[in-house]
Every structure is written in structure tokens, then in C-alpha cells.
Amino acid sequence: MRFWLGASFCDTNEFVELAVAAERCGFDTFTLSDHLFFADFSTPYPYGRMRWTAETHWPDVWVTIGAMSAVTTRLRFSPNVYIAPARDLITVAKQVSTAAVLSGDRVGFGVGVGWCKEEFAATGQDFHTRGRRLDEMLPRLRELWSGAQVELPGLPPLSMSPVPAAPIPIYVGGDSEAALRRAARAGDGWIGNRIYTEEQIDVVLADLRRYLKEYGRPEDALEIVAPLAVLPDAATYRRFADKGITATMAAPWWLSPGEPKVATMERFAEEVISKM
């Protein structure tokens, strides 16, 4: 079981310090979320009560990963998740490829379709075709990141540079049927988009295994990154690892409001990560 740090809702000036601490504490991957702006959204928020305001920081994912990678050597980074279909293919490919090169191949691509219609309107992308367009985008991204010459509608054959030395793993987020099928068909991993009870994650795992079989892929083809509704305990995490979960996500400061974030991470590392 590996541990990903979920750093949504942090202030921008905290990220570099938290990345240094995450590497020191033994976290595997540092994640941050993707939103473009705050507004009085007409689109309903699909995950319960919206937990942020206009003052909540949403720094650009790839700029922030670049800054954090410059002060670390081992820690990996991934958005959780990047709303790729709210952007065009070439922009996404260039941003992710550059971050992967500058980090020394320590970038994963956590990706989802998004829920906020206003963000798509702001970038000129069609909200209603976002799932289909993401399905088309993923294999094209892999081609572009390989440095191969790619043919795209309306453009001459093109290639991209710089490209990473190693493939960028794609982690598909979401627990709808479409998202789980996308992960099983085209992903290197799956990221849960909520905190799961044991009963909930058992259902998701069964669905993923069924879809993997349907697409002719082995059960262990996917990394499974699942935020879990359990108190931090090494024995509990081992039990979930036995189910096939390869990583979980934690933000230790949520359990100790008011305590410095780095102190909560150090205690989590001592009580849980070091015992795994």
C-alpha cells in the first residue's frame, strides 16, 4: 500500500513546503485538484455540499507541480483530477509532457470529465461531448508523449518535443459506470473521487474487475487509488491492500484541525507509513 497526499484546498504558498515534507515523510504521490475559477455556478455540484468559497486557492496544476518538483527528488505528482476535455488536445499534451520532463518522469496524469458546465463555456469546449472527447484524447496523448509523428484533422503531420523518457501513467477518476469503463479500457490506474466505506469500495472493485475482463485485460492491469473512510491504522490499510487497493489518499490535517499541516503529516508517517 502506497500513500498519496491529497492537498486540495491548501493555499498556494503552502504547496512547496508540503511537497518537501511529503517526500521526507514517505508519501509516494502528491495530488492537487483542478478548477479554473469560482462563480455562482448554475451547474449542480454532484458530490454533496460544496466545500470551497471564492477565497479558496486553485493554482494552475502544472505550474505548481513544476515548482514542487524542483525542490524534491523522489516524490511523484498527479492532479486529482485534471479536467482535460475542458482544454484542447495540444495544450494538454504540451503542459503534461513539459511537467514530466522537468520533474524527471515523476508525473502521473489523473484525469476526469468534470462536472462544471461554466468552466467548459469559459474555455470554448463542448460540455455535453466531454466523455466522448476524453475517450478520443487519451490514446492521442500517449502518441504525442511518445514523440511519434501524429496526424490530426486539419493539421499537417506533427510531433512534440520535449517528451518524457518514460510513459506517463494515466489515472482515470470517477465512479460512474462510464468512468470505471474508461479506466478499465484505457487507464493505467483508477482514482476514486470520494471517500469510500468498505462496502462501497467492494462494489467498485467488483465492477472494475468485471470491466477489465470484458476488455481482455488482467485484474492487476490497474493501480487502484482509493480514499478510504477509515481511521489511520496500518493493520486496516494492510487489509484493504489484500483486496487489491494499491494506494490510498490521505490529508492528515483534516483529522487535527488547527494543528500545523506538516506536524500532522509527520505523525501519520510515524504511526502508519513507517509500519507498512
Kinemage of the C-alpha trace (Angstrom):
@kinemage 1
@onewidth
@group {chain A} dominant
@subgroup {mainchain}
@vectorlist {calphas} color= white
{ca met a 1} P 0.000 0.000 0.000
{ca arg a 2} L 1.344 3.377 -1.046
{ca phe a 3} L 0.164 6.706 0.304
{ca trp a 4} L -0.877 9.679 -1.800
{ca leu a 5} L -1.221 13.093 -0.174
{ca gly a 6} L -4.464 14.871 -1.036
{ca ala a 7} L -3.693 18.585 -0.868
{ca ser a 8} L -6.895 20.170 -2.155
{ca phe a 9} L -7.987 23.471 -0.566
{ca cys a 10} L -4.453 24.426 0.534
{ca asp a 11} L -3.146 27.930 -0.009
{ca thr a 12} L -0.776 28.293 -2.938
{ca asn a 13} L 2.140 29.367 -0.749
{ca glu a 14} L 1.905 26.086 1.214
{ca phe a 15} L 2.497 23.659 -1.639
{ca val a 16} L 6.284 23.781 -1.844
{ca glu a 17} L 6.691 23.266 1.922
{ca leu a 18} L 4.156 20.429 1.885
{ca ala a 19} L 5.918 18.724 -1.029
{ca val a 20} L 9.255 18.772 0.815
{ca ala a 21} L 7.563 17.360 3.923
{ca ala a 22} L 5.678 14.720 1.915
{ca glu a 23} L 8.914 13.407 0.435
{ca arg a 24} L 10.592 13.343 3.852
{ca cys a 25} L 7.613 11.536 5.409
{ca gly a 26} L 7.485 8.777 2.791
{ca phe a 27} L 4.399 9.737 0.809
{ca asp a 28} L 4.516 8.345 -2.717
{ca thr a 29} L 2.488 10.893 -4.690
{ca phe a 30} L 1.357 14.468 -4.104
{ca thr a 31} L -2.023 15.407 -5.574
{ca leu a 32} L -3.825 18.692 -6.124
{ca ser a 33} L -7.145 19.496 -7.711
{ca asp a 34} L -8.070 21.428 -10.837
{ca his a 35} L -10.558 24.285 -11.102
{ca leu a 36} L -10.324 27.383 -13.254
{ca phe a 37} L -12.406 29.901 -11.320
{ca phe a 38} L -15.151 30.396 -8.762
{ca ala a 39} L -18.599 31.715 -9.625
{ca asp a 40} L -22.239 31.397 -8.664
{ca phe a 41} L -22.429 28.143 -10.621
{ca ser a 42} L -25.747 27.075 -12.061
{ca thr a 43} L -24.354 23.559 -12.545
{ca pro a 44} L -25.286 21.423 -9.503
{ca tyr a 45} L -22.288 20.162 -7.532
{ca pro a 46} L -22.586 16.336 -7.702
{ca tyr a 47} L -20.703 15.378 -4.510
{ca gly a 48} L -22.782 16.849 -1.714
{ca arg a 49} L -22.074 20.223 -0.129
{ca met a 50} L -19.581 22.424 -1.937
{ca arg a 51} L -16.652 22.868 0.458
{ca trp a 52} L -14.960 25.946 -1.000
{ca thr a 53} L -15.562 29.649 -1.492
{ca ala a 54} L -14.279 32.409 -3.755
{ca glu a 55} L -11.255 32.726 -1.443
{ca thr a 56} L -10.171 29.081 -1.864
{ca his a 57} L -6.962 28.738 -3.875
{ca trp a 58} L -6.931 26.725 -7.108
{ca pro a 59} L -3.430 27.295 -8.531
{ca asp a 60} L -2.627 26.032 -12.000
{ca val a 61} L -1.835 22.339 -11.619
{ca trp a 62} L 1.174 22.130 -13.937
{ca val a 63} L 2.876 25.341 -12.820
{ca thr a 64} L 2.555 24.180 -9.203
{ca ile a 65} L 3.874 20.691 -9.984
{ca gly a 66} L 6.854 22.297 -11.706
{ca ala a 67} L 7.639 24.319 -8.576
{ca met a 68} L 7.282 21.299 -6.280
{ca ser a 69} L 9.343 19.007 -8.487
{ca ala a 70} L 12.216 21.499 -8.324
{ca val a 71} L 12.596 21.028 -4.538
{ca thr a 72} L 12.128 17.225 -4.440
{ca thr a 73} L 13.867 14.214 -5.972
{ca arg a 74} L 11.668 11.161 -5.341
{ca leu a 75} L 8.102 12.368 -4.771
{ca arg a 76} L 5.662 11.841 -7.631
{ca phe a 77} L 2.872 14.239 -8.631
{ca ser a 78} L -0.593 13.898 -10.125
{ca pro a 79} L -3.667 16.067 -10.460
{ca asn a 80} L -6.730 14.635 -8.791
{ca val a 81} L -8.139 15.169 -11.271
{ca tyr a 82} L -7.361 17.326 -14.315
{ca ile a 83} L -10.386 18.236 -16.419
{ca ala a 84} L -8.709 17.558 -19.741
{ca pro a 85} L -11.780 17.887 -22.012
{ca ala a 86} L -12.183 21.495 -20.843
{ca arg a 87} L -8.979 22.123 -22.836
{ca asp a 88} L -7.778 21.263 -26.311
{ca leu a 89} L -5.620 18.206 -27.008
{ca ile a 90} L -2.392 20.019 -27.958
{ca thr a 91} L -2.414 22.315 -24.906
{ca val a 92} L -2.928 19.373 -22.562
{ca ala a 93} L -0.229 17.294 -24.245
{ca lys a 94} L 2.306 20.133 -24.074
{ca gln a 95} L 1.620 21.017 -20.414
{ca val a 96} L 1.804 17.454 -19.129
{ca ser a 97} L 4.823 16.497 -21.243
{ca thr a 98} L 6.804 19.533 -20.074
{ca ala a 99} L 5.991 18.872 -16.418
{ca ala a 100} L 7.025 15.227 -16.832
{ca val a 101} L 10.374 16.175 -18.400
{ca leu a 102} L 11.198 18.846 -15.809
{ca ser a 103} L 10.307 16.509 -12.930
{ca gly a 104} L 12.449 13.647 -14.225
{ca asp a 105} L 9.467 11.455 -15.128
{ca arg a 106} L 7.676 11.867 -11.795
{ca val a 107} L 4.302 12.925 -13.182
{ca gly a 108} L 1.098 10.919 -13.449
{ca phe a 109} L -1.955 12.110 -15.326
{ca gly a 110} L -5.047 11.937 -13.120
{ca val a 111} L -7.916 12.852 -15.407
{ca gly a 112} L -11.685 13.186 -15.328
{ca val a 113} L -14.555 14.583 -17.382
{ca gly a 114} L -15.559 17.310 -14.924
{ca trp a 115} L -18.953 18.473 -13.728
{ca cys a 116} L -18.929 22.280 -14.118
{ca lys a 117} L -20.561 23.474 -17.345
{ca glu a 118} L -19.380 27.047 -16.795
{ca glu a 119} L -15.700 26.048 -16.960
{ca phe a 120} L -16.231 24.445 -20.359
{ca ala a 121} L -18.076 27.526 -21.594
{ca ala a 122} L -15.152 29.712 -20.484
{ca thr a 123} L -12.627 27.679 -22.499
{ca gly a 124} L -14.830 27.230 -25.561
{ca gln a 125} L -15.171 23.450 -25.201
{ca asp a 126} L -18.406 21.490 -25.522
{ca phe a 127} L -19.626 20.258 -22.141
{ca his a 128} L -22.052 17.688 -23.498
{ca thr a 129} L -19.471 15.742 -25.547
{ca arg a 130} L -16.768 15.755 -22.850
{ca gly a 131} L -16.839 11.998 -22.234
{ca arg a 132} L -16.505 11.081 -25.889
{ca arg a 133} L -13.804 13.661 -26.417
{ca leu a 134} L -11.817 12.384 -23.425
{ca asp a 135} L -12.041 8.847 -24.821
{ca glu a 136} L -10.600 10.153 -28.094
{ca met a 137} L -7.993 12.274 -26.327
{ca leu a 138} L -6.308 9.588 -24.197
{ca pro a 139} L -4.748 7.471 -26.996
{ca arg a 140} L -3.729 10.638 -28.833
{ca leu a 141} L -1.976 11.927 -25.716
{ca arg a 142} L 0.001 8.705 -25.442
{ca glu a 143} L 1.091 9.094 -29.071
{ca leu a 144} L 2.132 12.720 -28.618
{ca trp a 145} L 4.032 11.960 -25.396
{ca ser a 146} L 5.996 9.259 -27.237
{ca gly a 147} L 7.425 11.790 -29.690
{ca ala a 148} L 5.855 9.977 -32.637
{ca gln a 149} L 4.524 11.847 -35.628
{ca val a 150} L 0.763 12.190 -35.272
{ca glu a 151} L -1.882 13.045 -37.844
{ca leu a 152} L -4.735 15.230 -36.595
{ca pro a 153} L -7.720 16.561 -38.562
{ca gly a 154} L -6.945 19.812 -40.362
{ca leu a 155} L -3.228 19.813 -39.452
{ca pro a 156} L -0.067 18.588 -41.158
{ca pro a 157} L 1.643 15.560 -39.546
{ca leu a 158} L 3.170 16.831 -36.306
{ca ser a 159} L 5.257 15.745 -33.342
{ca met a 160} L 6.002 17.231 -29.949
{ca ser a 161} L 9.215 17.974 -28.046
{ca pro a 162} L 10.288 17.671 -25.296
{ca val a 163} L 8.741 14.336 -24.379
{ca pro a 164} L 9.382 12.237 -21.277
{ca ala a 165} L 11.804 9.324 -21.222
{ca ala a 166} L 9.173 7.029 -19.675
{ca pro a 167} L 5.445 6.619 -20.361
{ca ile a 168} L 3.179 8.895 -18.302
{ca pro a 169} L 0.677 6.757 -16.357
{ca ile a 170} L -2.960 7.745 -16.840
{ca tyr a 171} L -5.218 7.506 -13.777
{ca val a 172} L -8.894 7.814 -14.644
{ca gly a 173} L -11.039 9.404 -11.943
{ca gly a 174} L -14.698 8.871 -11.138
{ca asp a 175} L -17.003 6.061 -10.074
{ca ser a 176} L -19.780 6.290 -12.644
{ca glu a 177} L -20.125 3.330 -14.987
{ca ala a 178} L -18.632 5.422 -17.812
{ca ala a 179} L -15.619 6.378 -15.693
{ca leu a 180} L -14.983 2.834 -14.477
{ca arg a 181} L -15.228 1.504 -18.018
{ca arg a 182} L -12.853 4.220 -19.218
{ca ala a 183} L -10.340 3.245 -16.543
{ca ala a 184} L -10.635 -0.461 -17.379
{ca arg a 185} L -10.377 0.145 -21.125
{ca ala a 186} L -7.731 2.893 -21.373
{ca gly a 187} L -6.198 3.610 -17.981
{ca asp a 188} L -3.096 2.587 -16.080
{ca gly a 189} L -4.955 3.269 -12.851
{ca trp a 190} L -8.197 4.407 -11.273
{ca ile a 191} L -8.639 7.203 -8.711
{ca gly a 192} L -11.727 7.384 -6.533
{ca asn a 193} L -13.479 10.748 -6.359
{ca arg a 194} L -14.997 10.399 -2.902
{ca ile a 195} L -14.170 8.803 0.465
{ca tyr a 196} L -15.313 5.170 0.343
{ca thr a 197} L -16.645 2.842 3.003
{ca glu a 198} L -15.581 -0.779 2.754
{ca glu a 199} L -18.936 -1.747 1.258
{ca gln a 200} L -18.708 0.979 -1.365
{ca ile a 201} L -15.162 0.146 -2.425
{ca asp a 202} L -16.009 -3.566 -2.658
{ca val a 203} L -18.683 -2.709 -5.234
{ca val a 204} L -16.266 -0.529 -7.219
{ca leu a 205} L -13.562 -3.216 -7.194
{ca ala a 206} L -16.025 -5.834 -8.427
{ca asp a 207} L -17.159 -3.543 -11.239
{ca leu a 208} L -13.588 -2.730 -12.276
{ca arg a 209} L -12.649 -6.411 -12.367
{ca arg a 210} L -15.701 -7.215 -14.470
{ca tyr a 211} L -14.906 -4.444 -16.966
{ca leu a 212} L -11.221 -5.415 -17.131
{ca lys a 213} L -12.258 -8.952 -18.017
{ca glu a 214} L -14.690 -7.611 -20.617
{ca tyr a 215} L -11.867 -5.617 -22.257
{ca gly a 216} L -9.453 -8.543 -22.147
{ca arg a 217} L -7.130 -7.074 -19.512
{ca pro a 218} L -5.838 -8.854 -16.378
{ca glu a 219} L -7.159 -7.929 -12.927
{ca asp a 220} L -3.819 -6.426 -11.939
{ca ala a 221} L -3.684 -4.132 -15.007
{ca leu a 222} L -4.840 -1.150 -12.952
{ca glu a 223} L -3.427 0.672 -9.987
{ca ile a 224} L -6.299 1.302 -7.574
{ca val a 225} L -6.086 4.593 -5.660
{ca ala a 226} L -8.949 4.802 -3.189
{ca pro a 227} L -9.578 7.376 -0.448
{ca leu a 228} L -10.944 5.259 2.416
{ca ala a 229} L -13.353 6.110 5.223
{ca val a 230} L -11.200 4.542 7.949
{ca leu a 231} L -9.161 5.912 10.825
{ca pro a 232} L -5.403 5.771 10.109
{ca asp a 233} L -4.179 2.325 11.116
{ca ala a 234} L -1.516 0.171 9.468
{ca ala a 235} L -3.399 -3.101 10.015
{ca thr a 236} L -6.548 -1.692 8.424
{ca tyr a 237} L -4.626 -0.464 5.400
{ca arg a 238} L -2.989 -3.902 5.024
{ca arg a 239} L -6.449 -5.468 4.920
{ca phe a 240} L -7.515 -3.119 2.139
{ca ala a 241} L -4.275 -3.842 0.285
{ca asp a 242} L -5.212 -7.514 0.340
{ca lys a 243} L -8.401 -6.570 -1.525
{ca gly a 244} L -6.291 -5.191 -4.377
{ca ile a 245} L -6.072 -1.492 -3.447
{ca thr a 246} L -2.559 -0.355 -4.314
{ca ala a 247} L -2.689 3.149 -2.839
{ca thr a 248} L -4.888 5.306 -0.659
{ca met a 249} L -5.149 9.053 -0.287
{ca ala a 250} L -4.756 10.942 2.972
{ca ala a 251} L -4.741 14.539 4.184
{ca pro a 252} L -3.747 14.039 7.841
{ca trp a 253} L -4.568 17.616 8.855
{ca trp a 254} L -8.283 17.006 8.307
{ca leu a 255} L -8.241 14.863 11.477
{ca ser a 256} L -6.469 17.564 13.519
{ca pro a 257} L -7.968 20.965 12.653
{ca gly a 258} L -5.798 23.835 13.785
{ca glu a 259} L -2.598 21.793 14.051
{ca pro a 260} L 0.211 22.652 11.613
{ca lys a 261} L -0.160 20.520 8.491
{ca val a 262} L 3.445 19.324 8.482
{ca ala a 263} L 3.138 18.121 12.102
{ca thr a 264} L 0.096 16.002 11.204
{ca met a 265} L 1.978 14.527 8.235
{ca glu a 266} L 4.963 13.615 10.430
{ca arg a 267} L 2.723 11.866 12.935
{ca phe a 268} L 0.916 9.982 10.144
{ca ala a 269} L 4.289 8.881 8.784
{ca glu a 270} L 5.419 7.629 12.186
{ca glu a 271} L 2.178 5.857 13.112
{ca val a 272} L 1.163 4.454 9.708
{ca ile a 273} L 3.587 4.769 6.799
{ca ser a 274} L 6.633 3.526 8.736
{ca lys a 275} L 4.676 0.421 9.805
{ca met a 276} L 3.670 -0.587 6.280
